[in-house]
Amino acid sequence: MMTRDQAIGAALMVGSIAGIAIYGWLLISPFSELIIKLTAFVAVAGVLGILAWIGYTLATTPPPKPIEEIEKEIEEELRKLEEEAKREEQKTASGAQA
């Protein structure tokens, strides 16, 4: 019995082989020049579209925090944790004395 992944893989393989056959048939048809032009356009548009998306992402993403600011935040959090641990120690010590 075929699993879902195997069925998807088989469908992709059959579809790809059919696409290759159809594309090959189109290249020997009277429309071959148009097919080649469309193929080149789609390939170039795809690459340039991806580059545009990367550029947009870079242009609209805010810059990361400087390392110094992150270090300060970490130091503050560590100091808070240390103070909290000291308070817990003092509560434990005063509870044991009582």
ABEGO torsion letter per residue (X at the ends): XBBAAAAAAAAAAAAAAAAAAAAAAAAABAAAAAAAAAAAAAAAAAAAAAAAAAAAAAAABBBBBBAAAAAAAAAAAAAAAAAAAAAAAAAAAAAAAX
